[in-house]
């Protein structure tokens, strides 16, 4: 999928977790760590460090930057895409990077969903919900096989360990209308469109995507 961006938004909570690497939360004892490294042909998903973050920030894909900026505008914020990615990385107890050889193709992570956003709205309890996010570098568009590696990683490694995942996704109204839901479905997510009133004057569409272990309805 050479033109399909990794549209997984950013983690919507304030930065609070310094350091790097992959660390379980203190109050989430049941969290099973992801493997340090998994190979899918020439691609590798591995625990991310600061070097992967810095490379991604310096070469952030315009598609991912545009989406992050749109979501921030929708939320009434003023941070730019680089700030959002940096904060998301610092907030994530679990971090991963996509590599092809020595080339960093993207970085992502999992943030705990804040209590204020799920109280009375989502099943499973506050500690069960996580926010997946990932952004790519400009090099990712040259290696479309990386999207398949990400999808396989989420199906085989992430979702068995983190069965309750939820985030918002946004895309330009005139582009990737059919490709985006197919891309997220390949990763095991359900995509549920948000009301038309959510759409911004810039011509974007927005949806919630989620993964549940049970046959539950999110909204």
Secondary structure as the mmCIF struct_conf table of DSSP 4:
data_model
#
loop_
_struct_conf.conf_type_id
_struct_conf.id
_struct_conf.beg_label_comp_id
_struct_conf.beg_label_asym_id
_struct_conf.beg_label_seq_id
_struct_conf.end_label_comp_id
_struct_conf.end_label_asym_id
_struct_conf.end_label_seq_id
TURN_TY1_P TURN_TY1_P1 UNK A 2 UNK A 3
BEND BEND1 UNK A 13 UNK A 13
BEND BEND2 UNK A 19 UNK A 19
BEND BEND3 UNK A 21 UNK A 21
TURN_TY1_P TURN_TY1_P2 UNK A 26 UNK A 27
TURN_TY1_P TURN_TY1_P3 UNK A 29 UNK A 30
HELX_LH_PP_P HELX_LH_PP_P1 UNK A 31 UNK A 35
BEND BEND4 UNK A 36 UNK A 36
STRN STRN1 UNK A 37 UNK A 40
TURN_TY1_P TURN_TY1_P4 UNK A 41 UNK A 42
STRN STRN2 UNK A 43 UNK A 47
HELX_RH_AL_P HELX_RH_AL_P1 UNK A 50 UNK A 58
TURN_TY1_P TURN_TY1_P5 UNK A 59 UNK A 59
STRN STRN3 UNK A 60 UNK A 60
HELX_RH_AL_P HELX_RH_AL_P2 UNK A 62 UNK A 74
TURN_TY1_P TURN_TY1_P6 UNK A 75 UNK A 76
HELX_RH_AL_P HELX_RH_AL_P3 UNK A 81 UNK A 91
BEND BEND5 UNK A 93 UNK A 93
STRN STRN4 UNK A 94 UNK A 100
TURN_TY1_P TURN_TY1_P7 UNK A 101 UNK A 102
STRN STRN5 UNK A 103 UNK A 112
HELX_LH_PP_P HELX_LH_PP_P2 UNK A 113 UNK A 114
HELX_RH_AL_P HELX_RH_AL_P4 UNK A 115 UNK A 118
TURN_TY1_P TURN_TY1_P8 UNK A 119 UNK A 121
BEND BEND6 UNK A 122 UNK A 122
TURN_TY1_P TURN_TY1_P9 UNK A 123 UNK A 124
HELX_RH_3T_P HELX_RH_3T_P1 UNK A 126 UNK A 128
STRN STRN6 UNK A 129 UNK A 136
STRN STRN7 UNK A 137 UNK A 137
HELX_RH_3T_P HELX_RH_3T_P2 UNK A 138 UNK A 142
TURN_TY1_P TURN_TY1_P10 UNK A 144 UNK A 144
HELX_RH_AL_P HELX_RH_AL_P5 UNK A 145 UNK A 153
HELX_RH_PI_P HELX_RH_PI_P1 UNK A 154 UNK A 158
HELX_RH_AL_P HELX_RH_AL_P6 UNK A 159 UNK A 161
STRN STRN8 UNK A 164 UNK A 172
TURN_TY1_P TURN_TY1_P11 UNK A 173 UNK A 174
BEND BEND7 UNK A 175 UNK A 175
HELX_RH_AL_P HELX_RH_AL_P7 UNK A 177 UNK A 186
TURN_TY1_P TURN_TY1_P12 UNK A 187 UNK A 188
STRN STRN9 UNK A 190 UNK A 193
HELX_LH_PP_P HELX_LH_PP_P3 UNK A 194 UNK A 195
HELX_RH_3T_P HELX_RH_3T_P3 UNK A 196 UNK A 198
BEND BEND8 UNK A 199 UNK A 199
TURN_TY1_P TURN_TY1_P13 UNK A 201 UNK A 203
STRN STRN10 UNK A 204 UNK A 211
BEND BEND9 UNK A 213 UNK A 215
#
